[in-house]
Each structure stands twice: as structure tokens, then as C-alpha cells.
């Protein structure tokens, strides 16, 4: 157990956290970064990334995150392993406590803890992770061009994912638990106009099948109780995300639980505390937008420190 002092403390090690660390380190602040439960964030669980600028031949998710980590380390970031379990943001220096009992004091704080996709809880979701199961159509849809895929969900997010995939895939099944969609009328109209989208109402997924990769899904018809099989290559979850904010209850969030940031920057409701990445972004959830917000948060933290005599 150790105690650490930092001028800029960054919690989270995805593209937002690493980018914030790179900018803070280049400003000479020697930031401290806590990498959390999953070093490198959710991108380490994906395969090839083709939409991050600067890599014309693509880059594996784990490799991209390792590159960012190495860059932040080279510039002078101190990396700490652990998970933040509680925080006291009532006064500066702010204090956060890790799962091993360590306490870190910081004059400014950047929360970049991300948002965890909601899953159905099937063992097959883990079995086929990175082999056909995805929680981001805009991230992974490109790999399923001309193939049959399924989207789980009945809200606007699921409708948006299905329509995006309809422009790439041969056929898109939309698996809805209810007999009606929760999506708005305009989204329902767009789905109805998409010739390659088929909505399977009143179905729930009970399993996935395939030899090393997803080749099909087993569905239960809730009305009849009977089992049905569909042949698919991709299985996309679109039932929501949970922002990882439990350790920071003093931060103001929206109705979905995402941290609110105000004005043109990444400032939260507490002076000196900033948020970046998916933890404050219910809309885009892309690596490049997360990295951009990490840059903004670091620049905001630097201005805050200068204004307060550091």
C-alpha cells in the first residue's frame, strides 16, 4: 500500500486516458494514470481496427492500445495498476482510494473509465468474443460485408445499429424480445423501408453456435416456446451501455448515467475534475472521439492548474 501525490491524475487506460496522459506528460506534469481492471480498455477485446487515423493497413486493438501506453510511458507518465473503489472530491487535493488500500491525492482529476456494454449473460457471448460477437456495429460492421448478421435490441440504438449494418451486410435480423419495438416512429419507419432488415418479434436468444466463430443463433419464440435457428456470421448487442462511474458519486450524470460535461470543454460539475471518453459520451463511442476528448481534458486540466498557481 502506497500513497501518491499528483498534479494530474487520470483514471482509465483506454484511448481517452492514454491520450490525456500523453498531453499531460508533454506539458511536464508527470501525470499518474490508474489503468483499471482492463488495461487498455475495451479496444483490447477487439480484433483489427481499420478506422483509427494513421494506420492505412489497420491495427489490432491490443497493439494500438500498447502503442498508446508505450508513448505515454516514454513521455513520463507514471502507471499504476489497480481499480478505484472510492473517491473524495469535496476539496483539493482530491483523494481516490484503490482496491489495495492505496490513496492518491491529486490537484486535478480526469475520469476516463469508459462505459461497459450490456450483454445478455450467455456463456456463448464470451466464447465467441472477437469471433462474431460485438457490441459496436460502427466498429466491427465492416468485417461483415455481404454476410448475414443479427442485432439484439428493440430501441433506437438497436435500430440505428441495424440500419448501419443494412448498408454493409446481406441481411440483418433484428431480435426483439417484445411484440413491438421501443424505437421511435421515425426509426421504425426507416427499418420498414430497409429491404434487407427482418424484425423477429417476441424472440430471445438462448445460444450461439459455430466452429470457432459465430455461424448461427438459437432463438426461443416467446409465444410458442419453440426453438428457432438462424444462420448468421455476426451477433451485435445493442441493449445499452453502463457508464463506469460508481467510484465517483459526486459527479453529476445525465438520466442514462453518463457524466455531464459543460461548455466547450470536458469540465464536470466539480472544478478541477474532468471527464473524457465513453464515460461521458452516450452518442459516438468511438476510439478517435475518445482520444480527442482525452486531449481536451488534459488541456483543460493544464489550464486549471495554471490558473490555480501550479
Short mmCIF file of the C-alpha atoms (twelve columns), coordinates in Angstrom:
data_MODEL
# 
_entry.id   MODEL 
# 
loop_
_atom_site.group_PDB 
_atom_site.id 
_atom_site.type_symbol 
_atom_site.label_atom_id 
_atom_site.label_alt_id 
_atom_site.label_comp_id 
_atom_site.label_asym_id 
_atom_site.label_seq_id 
_atom_site.Cartn_x 
_atom_site.Cartn_y 
_atom_site.Cartn_z 
_atom_site.pdbx_PDB_model_num 
ATOM 1   C CA . UNK A 1   0.000   0.000   0.000   1 
ATOM 2   C CA . UNK A 2   1.415   3.361   -1.073  1 
ATOM 3   C CA . UNK A 3   0.351   6.986   -1.069  1 
ATOM 4   C CA . UNK A 4   0.982   9.094   -4.173  1 
ATOM 5   C CA . UNK A 5   0.642   12.784  -4.981  1 
ATOM 6   C CA . UNK A 6   -0.107  14.014  -8.494  1 
ATOM 7   C CA . UNK A 7   -0.877  17.265  -10.204 1 
ATOM 8   C CA . UNK A 8   -2.925  15.417  -12.843 1 
ATOM 9   C CA . UNK A 9   -4.436  12.036  -12.013 1 
ATOM 10  C CA . UNK A 10  -6.023  10.044  -14.840 1 
ATOM 11  C CA . UNK A 11  -8.342  7.133   -14.104 1 
ATOM 12  C CA . UNK A 12  -8.754  4.783   -17.052 1 
ATOM 13  C CA . UNK A 13  -6.478  3.367   -19.717 1 
ATOM 14  C CA . UNK A 14  -8.436  3.399   -22.957 1 
ATOM 15  C CA . UNK A 15  -7.805  5.839   -25.816 1 
ATOM 16  C CA . UNK A 16  -9.143  8.745   -23.727 1 
ATOM 17  C CA . UNK A 17  -6.965  8.001   -20.706 1 
ATOM 18  C CA . UNK A 18  -3.788  7.323   -22.668 1 
ATOM 19  C CA . UNK A 19  -4.238  10.403  -24.858 1 
ATOM 20  C CA . UNK A 20  -4.822  12.570  -21.783 1 
ATOM 21  C CA . UNK A 21  -1.627  11.126  -20.297 1 
ATOM 22  C CA . UNK A 22  0.359   11.876  -23.462 1 
ATOM 23  C CA . UNK A 23  -0.727  15.524  -23.472 1 
ATOM 24  C CA . UNK A 24  -0.284  15.986  -19.724 1 
ATOM 25  C CA . UNK A 25  3.166   14.414  -19.840 1 
ATOM 26  C CA . UNK A 26  4.257   16.620  -22.729 1 
ATOM 27  C CA . UNK A 27  3.217   19.612  -20.601 1 
ATOM 28  C CA . UNK A 28  5.707   18.456  -17.957 1 
ATOM 29  C CA . UNK A 29  3.070   17.482  -15.402 1 
ATOM 30  C CA . UNK A 30  4.270   13.886  -14.886 1 
ATOM 31  C CA . UNK A 31  0.705   12.564  -14.722 1 
ATOM 32  C CA . UNK A 32  -0.270  9.459   -12.795 1 
ATOM 33  C CA . UNK A 33  -2.558  7.005   -14.613 1 
ATOM 34  C CA . UNK A 34  -4.528  4.211   -12.948 1 
ATOM 35  C CA . UNK A 35  -5.180  1.560   -15.568 1 
ATOM 36  C CA . UNK A 36  -8.250  -0.107  -14.024 1 
ATOM 37  C CA . UNK A 37  -9.476  -3.680  -14.342 1 
ATOM 38  C CA . UNK A 38  -8.838  -3.929  -18.092 1 
ATOM 39  C CA . UNK A 39  -5.527  -2.406  -19.092 1 
ATOM 40  C CA . UNK A 40  -6.053  -0.693  -22.434 1 
ATOM 41  C CA . UNK A 41  -9.834  -0.676  -22.170 1 
ATOM 42  C CA . UNK A 42  -12.411 -2.317  -24.412 1 
ATOM 43  C CA . UNK A 43  -10.340 -1.957  -27.585 1 
ATOM 44  C CA . UNK A 44  -8.044  -4.699  -26.328 1 
ATOM 45  C CA . UNK A 45  -11.026 -7.056  -26.727 1 
ATOM 46  C CA . UNK A 46  -11.490 -6.274  -30.430 1 
ATOM 47  C CA . UNK A 47  -9.577  -7.622  -33.384 1 
ATOM 48  C CA . UNK A 48  -8.486  -5.388  -36.253 1 
ATOM 49  C CA . UNK A 49  -9.214  -1.649  -36.132 1 
ATOM 50  C CA . UNK A 50  -9.428  -0.023  -39.544 1 
ATOM 51  C CA . UNK A 51  -10.983 3.348   -38.728 1 
ATOM 52  C CA . UNK A 52  -8.315  4.897   -36.499 1 
ATOM 53  C CA . UNK A 53  -6.369  7.515   -38.495 1 
ATOM 54  C CA . UNK A 54  -2.728  6.878   -39.282 1 
ATOM 55  C CA . UNK A 55  -2.877  3.129   -39.853 1 
ATOM 56  C CA . UNK A 56  -3.651  2.548   -43.546 1 
ATOM 57  C CA . UNK A 57  -3.383  -1.227  -43.145 1 
ATOM 58  C CA . UNK A 58  -5.317  -1.350  -39.888 1 
ATOM 59  C CA . UNK A 59  -4.058  -2.206  -36.419 1 
ATOM 60  C CA . UNK A 60  -5.023  -4.846  -33.902 1 
ATOM 61  C CA . UNK A 61  -6.844  -3.348  -30.933 1 
ATOM 62  C CA . UNK A 62  -4.385  -4.669  -28.359 1 
ATOM 63  C CA . UNK A 63  -1.435  -3.371  -30.397 1 
ATOM 64  C CA . UNK A 64  -2.954  0.091   -30.788 1 
ATOM 65  C CA . UNK A 65  -3.506  0.392   -27.055 1 
ATOM 66  C CA . UNK A 66  0.000   -0.885  -26.328 1 
ATOM 67  C CA . UNK A 67  1.397   1.765   -28.689 1 
ATOM 68  C CA . UNK A 68  -0.505  4.484   -26.802 1 
ATOM 69  C CA . UNK A 69  0.635   3.106   -23.461 1 
ATOM 70  C CA . UNK A 70  4.280   2.975   -24.570 1 
ATOM 71  C CA . UNK A 71  4.041   6.550   -25.846 1 
ATOM 72  C CA . UNK A 72  2.591   7.808   -22.561 1 
ATOM 73  C CA . UNK A 73  5.290   5.964   -20.597 1 
ATOM 74  C CA . UNK A 74  8.095   7.307   -22.777 1 
ATOM 75  C CA . UNK A 75  6.901   10.860  -22.182 1 
ATOM 76  C CA . UNK A 76  6.927   10.465  -18.401 1 
ATOM 77  C CA . UNK A 77  3.562   9.087   -17.266 1 
ATOM 78  C CA . UNK A 78  3.560   7.035   -14.069 1 
ATOM 79  C CA . UNK A 79  1.354   3.968   -14.477 1 
ATOM 80  C CA . UNK A 80  -0.364  2.317   -11.520 1 
ATOM 81  C CA . UNK A 81  -2.274  -0.952  -11.631 1 
ATOM 82  C CA . UNK A 82  -5.491  -1.170  -9.702  1 
ATOM 83  C CA . UNK A 83  -9.126  -0.158  -9.556  1 
ATOM 84  C CA . UNK A 84  -10.503 2.962   -7.920  1 
ATOM 85  C CA . UNK A 85  -13.068 1.910   -5.331  1 
ATOM 86  C CA . UNK A 86  -13.898 5.295   -3.771  1 
ATOM 87  C CA . UNK A 87  -13.160 8.990   -4.079  1 
ATOM 88  C CA . UNK A 88  -13.438 12.196  -2.085  1 
ATOM 89  C CA . UNK A 89  -13.893 15.197  -4.368  1 
ATOM 90  C CA . UNK A 90  -15.155 17.579  -1.692  1 
ATOM 91  C CA . UNK A 91  -11.904 19.553  -1.588  1 
ATOM 92  C CA . UNK A 92  -8.477  19.725  -3.193  1 
ATOM 93  C CA . UNK A 93  -6.312  17.840  -3.288  1 
ATOM 94  C CA . UNK A 94  -8.838  15.260  -4.429  1 
ATOM 95  C CA . UNK A 95  -8.399  11.791  -2.967  1 
ATOM 96  C CA . UNK A 96  -9.039  8.445   -4.579  1 
ATOM 97  C CA . UNK A 97  -8.600  5.043   -2.972  1 
ATOM 98  C CA . UNK A 98  -7.563  1.906   -4.839  1 
ATOM 99  C CA . UNK A 99  -8.645  -1.662  -4.200  1 
ATOM 100 C CA . UNK A 100 -5.370  -2.389  -2.410  1 
ATOM 101 C CA . UNK A 101 -5.939  0.471   0.048   1 
ATOM 102 C CA . UNK A 102 -3.540  2.897   -1.621  1 
ATOM 103 C CA . UNK A 103 -4.565  6.545   -1.620  1 
ATOM 104 C CA . UNK A 104 -3.704  9.046   -4.321  1 
ATOM 105 C CA . UNK A 105 -4.027  12.807  -3.863  1 
ATOM 106 C CA . UNK A 106 -4.392  14.973  -6.927  1 
ATOM 107 C CA . UNK A 107 -4.795  18.661  -7.696  1 
ATOM 108 C CA . UNK A 108 -6.775  17.781  -10.840 1 
ATOM 109 C CA . UNK A 109 -8.533  14.629  -11.955 1 
ATOM 110 C CA . UNK A 110 -9.505  13.194  -15.339 1 
ATOM 111 C CA . UNK A 111 -12.105 10.407  -15.222 1 
ATOM 112 C CA . UNK A 112 -11.794 8.210   -18.325 1 
ATOM 113 C CA . UNK A 113 -13.285 4.991   -17.018 1 
ATOM 114 C CA . UNK A 114 -15.384 4.188   -20.087 1 
ATOM 115 C CA . UNK A 115 -18.757 2.507   -20.369 1 
ATOM 116 C CA . UNK A 116 -19.369 -1.225  -20.326 1 
ATOM 117 C CA . UNK A 117 -21.661 -2.718  -22.940 1 
ATOM 118 C CA . UNK A 118 -24.614 -4.651  -21.578 1 
ATOM 119 C CA . UNK A 119 -24.705 -8.319  -22.537 1 
ATOM 120 C CA . UNK A 120 -27.387 -10.970 -22.323 1 
ATOM 121 C CA . UNK A 121 -25.342 -13.041 -19.921 1 
ATOM 122 C CA . UNK A 122 -24.867 -16.033 -22.223 1 
ATOM 123 C CA . UNK A 123 -21.693 -18.064 -21.905 1 
ATOM 124 C CA . UNK A 124 -21.529 -18.064 -25.704 1 
ATOM 125 C CA . UNK A 125 -21.041 -14.293 -25.717 1 
ATOM 126 C CA . UNK A 126 -17.677 -14.791 -24.064 1 
ATOM 127 C CA . UNK A 127 -16.910 -17.906 -26.091 1 
ATOM 128 C CA . UNK A 128 -17.255 -16.000 -29.365 1 
ATOM 129 C CA . UNK A 129 -15.918 -12.629 -28.200 1 
ATOM 130 C CA . UNK A 130 -13.893 -11.253 -31.105 1 
ATOM 131 C CA . UNK A 131 -15.154 -14.112 -33.283 1 
ATOM 132 C CA . UNK A 132 -18.522 -12.752 -34.333 1 
ATOM 133 C CA . UNK A 133 -19.871 -11.180 -31.128 1 
ATOM 134 C CA . UNK A 134 -19.660 -7.393  -30.944 1 
ATOM 135 C CA . UNK A 135 -21.263 -4.512  -29.078 1 
ATOM 136 C CA . UNK A 136 -20.363 -1.887  -31.694 1 
ATOM 137 C CA . UNK A 137 -21.672 -2.052  -35.252 1 
ATOM 138 C CA . UNK A 138 -19.762 1.022   -36.387 1 
ATOM 139 C CA . UNK A 139 -16.557 -0.512  -35.027 1 
ATOM 140 C CA . UNK A 140 -16.903 -4.013  -36.448 1 
ATOM 141 C CA . UNK A 141 -19.630 -3.957  -39.100 1 
ATOM 142 C CA . UNK A 142 -17.094 -3.530  -41.895 1 
ATOM 143 C CA . UNK A 143 -15.883 -7.098  -41.306 1 
ATOM 144 C CA . UNK A 144 -19.328 -8.494  -42.131 1 
ATOM 145 C CA . UNK A 145 -19.825 -7.020  -45.569 1 
ATOM 146 C CA . UNK A 146 -22.103 -9.208  -47.670 1 
ATOM 147 C CA . UNK A 147 -22.866 -11.551 -44.751 1 
ATOM 148 C CA . UNK A 148 -25.925 -12.209 -42.609 1 
ATOM 149 C CA . UNK A 149 -25.914 -10.673 -39.122 1 
ATOM 150 C CA . UNK A 150 -28.236 -10.153 -36.165 1 
ATOM 151 C CA . UNK A 151 -28.802 -7.192  -33.860 1 
ATOM 152 C CA . UNK A 152 -30.274 -7.730  -30.390 1 
ATOM 153 C CA . UNK A 153 -32.475 -4.933  -29.062 1 
ATOM 154 C CA . UNK A 154 -35.634 -3.006  -29.765 1 
ATOM 155 C CA . UNK A 155 -34.796 0.635   -29.021 1 
ATOM 156 C CA . UNK A 156 -33.407 3.482   -31.066 1 
ATOM 157 C CA . UNK A 157 -29.829 2.322   -30.550 1 
ATOM 158 C CA . UNK A 158 -30.621 -1.128  -31.904 1 
ATOM 159 C CA . UNK A 159 -32.484 0.418   -34.834 1 
ATOM 160 C CA . UNK A 160 -29.527 2.646   -35.637 1 
ATOM 161 C CA . UNK A 161 -27.156 -0.320  -35.478 1 
ATOM 162 C CA . UNK A 162 -29.419 -2.392  -37.708 1 
ATOM 163 C CA . UNK A 163 -29.722 0.379   -40.288 1 
ATOM 164 C CA . UNK A 164 -25.972 0.940   -40.287 1 
ATOM 165 C CA . UNK A 165 -25.355 -2.768  -40.806 1 
ATOM 166 C CA . UNK A 166 -28.023 -2.880  -43.527 1 
ATOM 167 C CA . UNK A 167 -25.690 -0.803  -45.675 1 
ATOM 168 C CA . UNK A 168 -22.956 -3.424  -45.314 1 
ATOM 169 C CA . UNK A 169 -24.479 -6.827  -44.686 1 
ATOM 170 C CA . UNK A 170 -26.555 -9.002  -46.998 1 
ATOM 171 C CA . UNK A 171 -29.274 -9.433  -44.406 1 
ATOM 172 C CA . UNK A 172 -29.877 -8.078  -40.906 1 
ATOM 173 C CA . UNK A 173 -32.078 -9.833  -38.379 1 
ATOM 174 C CA . UNK A 174 -33.297 -7.624  -35.548 1 
ATOM 175 C CA . UNK A 175 -34.085 -9.744  -32.492 1 
ATOM 176 C CA . UNK A 176 -36.704 -8.047  -30.293 1 
ATOM 177 C CA . UNK A 177 -37.989 -9.525  -27.036 1 
ATOM 178 C CA . UNK A 178 -41.283 -7.683  -27.242 1 
ATOM 179 C CA . UNK A 179 -44.072 -7.795  -29.830 1 
ATOM 180 C CA . UNK A 180 -43.389 -4.138  -30.639 1 
ATOM 181 C CA . UNK A 181 -40.241 -2.046  -30.895 1 
ATOM 182 C CA . UNK A 182 -39.431 0.603   -28.326 1 
ATOM 183 C CA . UNK A 183 -37.732 2.624   -31.065 1 
ATOM 184 C CA . UNK A 184 -39.210 5.948   -32.125 1 
ATOM 185 C CA . UNK A 185 -41.664 6.081   -35.008 1 
ATOM 186 C CA . UNK A 186 -39.134 7.630   -37.377 1 
ATOM 187 C CA . UNK A 187 -36.711 4.763   -36.703 1 
ATOM 188 C CA . UNK A 188 -39.463 2.179   -37.155 1 
ATOM 189 C CA . UNK A 189 -40.320 3.764   -40.499 1 
ATOM 190 C CA . UNK A 190 -36.701 3.578   -41.618 1 
ATOM 191 C CA . UNK A 191 -36.480 -0.059  -40.627 1 
ATOM 192 C CA . UNK A 192 -39.644 -0.833  -42.559 1 
ATOM 193 C CA . UNK A 193 -38.126 0.819   -45.634 1 
ATOM 194 C CA . UNK A 194 -34.915 -1.218  -45.430 1 
ATOM 195 C CA . UNK A 195 -35.383 -4.245  -47.731 1 
ATOM 196 C CA . UNK A 196 -32.735 -6.400  -46.064 1 
ATOM 197 C CA . UNK A 197 -33.832 -5.921  -42.437 1 
ATOM 198 C CA . UNK A 198 -36.122 -8.530  -40.902 1 
ATOM 199 C CA . UNK A 199 -37.505 -7.959  -37.406 1 
ATOM 200 C CA . UNK A 200 -38.027 -11.092 -35.330 1 
ATOM 201 C CA . UNK A 201 -40.565 -10.062 -32.702 1 
ATOM 202 C CA . UNK A 202 -41.073 -11.898 -29.431 1 
ATOM 203 C CA . UNK A 203 -37.757 -13.765 -29.603 1 
ATOM 204 C CA . UNK A 204 -34.959 -14.168 -27.109 1 
ATOM 205 C CA . UNK A 205 -31.520 -15.560 -27.813 1 
ATOM 206 C CA . UNK A 206 -30.653 -18.704 -25.875 1 
ATOM 207 C CA . UNK A 207 -27.347 -19.573 -27.512 1 
ATOM 208 C CA . UNK A 208 -24.865 -19.177 -30.341 1 
ATOM 209 C CA . UNK A 209 -23.321 -21.909 -32.462 1 
ATOM 210 C CA . UNK A 210 -20.277 -22.213 -34.682 1 
ATOM 211 C CA . UNK A 211 -16.902 -23.871 -35.104 1 
ATOM 212 C CA . UNK A 212 -14.511 -21.304 -33.642 1 
ATOM 213 C CA . UNK A 213 -16.661 -18.397 -34.824 1 
ATOM 214 C CA . UNK A 214 -20.323 -17.447 -34.876 1 
ATOM 215 C CA . UNK A 215 -22.258 -19.332 -37.542 1 
ATOM 216 C CA . UNK A 216 -25.754 -19.175 -36.102 1 
ATOM 217 C CA . UNK A 217 -28.031 -18.271 -33.214 1 
ATOM 218 C CA . UNK A 218 -30.671 -20.281 -31.378 1 
ATOM 219 C CA . UNK A 219 -33.808 -18.300 -30.532 1 
ATOM 220 C CA . UNK A 220 -36.819 -19.044 -28.358 1 
ATOM 221 C CA . UNK A 221 -40.208 -17.962 -29.647 1 
ATOM 222 C CA . UNK A 222 -41.795 -16.494 -26.524 1 
ATOM 223 C CA . UNK A 223 -45.319 -17.051 -27.800 1 
ATOM 224 C CA . UNK A 224 -44.954 -20.736 -28.685 1 
ATOM 225 C CA . UNK A 225 -41.954 -21.735 -26.598 1 
ATOM 226 C CA . UNK A 226 -40.440 -23.339 -29.661 1 
ATOM 227 C CA . UNK A 227 -36.798 -23.066 -30.720 1 
ATOM 228 C CA . UNK A 228 -35.679 -21.489 -33.977 1 
ATOM 229 C CA . UNK A 229 -32.293 -21.293 -35.674 1 
ATOM 230 C CA . UNK A 230 -30.933 -18.510 -37.853 1 
ATOM 231 C CA . UNK A 231 -27.688 -18.606 -39.811 1 
ATOM 232 C CA . UNK A 232 -25.529 -15.552 -39.095 1 
ATOM 233 C CA . UNK A 233 -21.861 -14.565 -39.073 1 
ATOM 234 C CA . UNK A 234 -22.172 -11.604 -36.732 1 
ATOM 235 C CA . UNK A 235 -24.096 -11.106 -33.491 1 
ATOM 236 C CA . UNK A 236 -24.359 -7.468  -32.347 1 
ATOM 237 C CA . UNK A 237 -25.543 -6.431  -28.881 1 
ATOM 238 C CA . UNK A 238 -27.447 -3.138  -28.806 1 
ATOM 239 C CA . UNK A 239 -29.153 -3.202  -25.425 1 
ATOM 240 C CA . UNK A 240 -27.287 -0.298  -23.902 1 
ATOM 241 C CA . UNK A 241 -24.128 0.611   -22.010 1 
ATOM 242 C CA . UNK A 242 -23.391 1.219   -18.343 1 
ATOM 243 C CA . UNK A 243 -21.002 4.135   -17.665 1 
ATOM 244 C CA . UNK A 244 -18.362 3.177   -15.110 1 
ATOM 245 C CA . UNK A 245 -18.992 5.886   -12.523 1 
ATOM 246 C CA . UNK A 246 -19.627 4.018   -9.257  1 
ATOM 247 C CA . UNK A 247 -16.417 5.285   -7.650  1 
ATOM 248 C CA . UNK A 248 -17.336 8.925   -8.373  1 
ATOM 249 C CA . UNK A 249 -20.835 9.510   -6.945  1 
ATOM 250 C CA . UNK A 250 -20.224 13.242  -6.512  1 
ATOM 251 C CA . UNK A 251 -20.110 13.811  -10.261 1 
ATOM 252 C CA . UNK A 252 -23.306 14.925  -11.932 1 
ATOM 253 C CA . UNK A 253 -24.673 12.493  -14.528 1 
ATOM 254 C CA . UNK A 254 -27.477 12.523  -17.072 1 
ATOM 255 C CA . UNK A 255 -30.541 10.278  -16.991 1 
ATOM 256 C CA . UNK A 256 -28.538 7.424   -18.545 1 
ATOM 257 C CA . UNK A 257 -25.729 7.711   -16.010 1 
ATOM 258 C CA . UNK A 258 -23.143 9.407   -18.242 1 
ATOM 259 C CA . UNK A 259 -21.038 12.120  -16.621 1 
ATOM 260 C CA . UNK A 260 -22.168 15.583  -17.660 1 
ATOM 261 C CA . UNK A 261 -19.507 17.856  -19.101 1 
ATOM 262 C CA . UNK A 262 -20.273 21.513  -19.670 1 
ATOM 263 C CA . UNK A 263 -19.393 24.286  -22.029 1 
ATOM 264 C CA . UNK A 264 -16.865 23.702  -24.767 1 
ATOM 265 C CA . UNK A 265 -14.556 21.533  -22.669 1 
ATOM 266 C CA . UNK A 266 -14.555 18.427  -20.513 1 
ATOM 267 C CA . UNK A 267 -15.254 20.149  -17.176 1 
ATOM 268 C CA . UNK A 268 -17.613 18.324  -14.817 1 
ATOM 269 C CA . UNK A 269 -19.721 19.917  -12.083 1 
ATOM 270 C CA . UNK A 270 -16.654 19.964  -9.795  1 
ATOM 271 C CA . UNK A 271 -13.869 22.445  -10.565 1 
ATOM 272 C CA . UNK A 272 -10.671 20.617  -11.413 1 
ATOM 273 C CA . UNK A 273 -12.404 17.350  -12.293 1 
ATOM 274 C CA . UNK A 274 -12.753 16.494  -15.967 1 
ATOM 275 C CA . UNK A 275 -14.229 13.549  -17.846 1 
ATOM 276 C CA . UNK A 276 -13.232 12.055  -21.184 1 
ATOM 277 C CA . UNK A 277 -14.188 9.172   -23.432 1 
ATOM 278 C CA . UNK A 278 -17.187 6.870   -23.298 1 
ATOM 279 C CA . UNK A 279 -17.943 7.649   -19.637 1 
ATOM 280 C CA . UNK A 280 -19.319 10.995  -20.818 1 
ATOM 281 C CA . UNK A 281 -20.279 10.125  -24.410 1 
ATOM 282 C CA . UNK A 282 -23.587 8.306   -24.985 1 
ATOM 283 C CA . UNK A 283 -23.595 9.214   -28.674 1 
ATOM 284 C CA . UNK A 284 -20.400 8.381   -30.564 1 
ATOM 285 C CA . UNK A 285 -18.387 5.860   -28.510 1 
ATOM 286 C CA . UNK A 286 -15.520 5.697   -30.994 1 
ATOM 287 C CA . UNK A 287 -11.808 5.368   -30.299 1 
ATOM 288 C CA . UNK A 288 -10.982 8.537   -32.215 1 
ATOM 289 C CA . UNK A 289 -13.594 10.659  -30.426 1 
ATOM 290 C CA . UNK A 290 -12.481 9.242   -27.072 1 
ATOM 291 C CA . UNK A 291 -8.872  10.143  -27.864 1 
ATOM 292 C CA . UNK A 292 -9.921  13.658  -28.892 1 
ATOM 293 C CA . UNK A 293 -11.804 14.186  -25.638 1 
ATOM 294 C CA . UNK A 294 -8.772  12.926  -23.708 1 
ATOM 295 C CA . UNK A 295 -6.702  15.616  -25.404 1 
ATOM 296 C CA . UNK A 296 -9.302  18.235  -24.469 1 
ATOM 297 C CA . UNK A 297 -9.434  17.047  -20.857 1 
ATOM 298 C CA . UNK A 298 -5.654  17.238  -20.495 1 
ATOM 299 C CA . UNK A 299 -5.560  20.744  -21.941 1 
ATOM 300 C CA . UNK A 300 -8.424  21.762  -19.641 1 
ATOM 301 C CA . UNK A 301 -6.574  20.322  -16.637 1 
ATOM 302 C CA . UNK A 302 -3.391  22.183  -17.600 1 
ATOM 303 C CA . UNK A 303 -5.283  25.486  -17.829 1 
ATOM 304 C CA . UNK A 304 -6.930  24.782  -14.476 1 
ATOM 305 C CA . UNK A 305 -3.584  24.140  -12.802 1 
ATOM 306 C CA . UNK A 306 -2.027  27.284  -14.259 1 
ATOM 307 C CA . UNK A 307 -4.997  29.366  -13.117 1 
ATOM 308 C CA . UNK A 308 -4.565  27.974  -9.603  1 
ATOM 309 C CA . UNK A 309 -0.852  28.633  -9.293  1 
ATOM 310 C CA . UNK A 310 0.597   25.245  -10.219 1 
# 
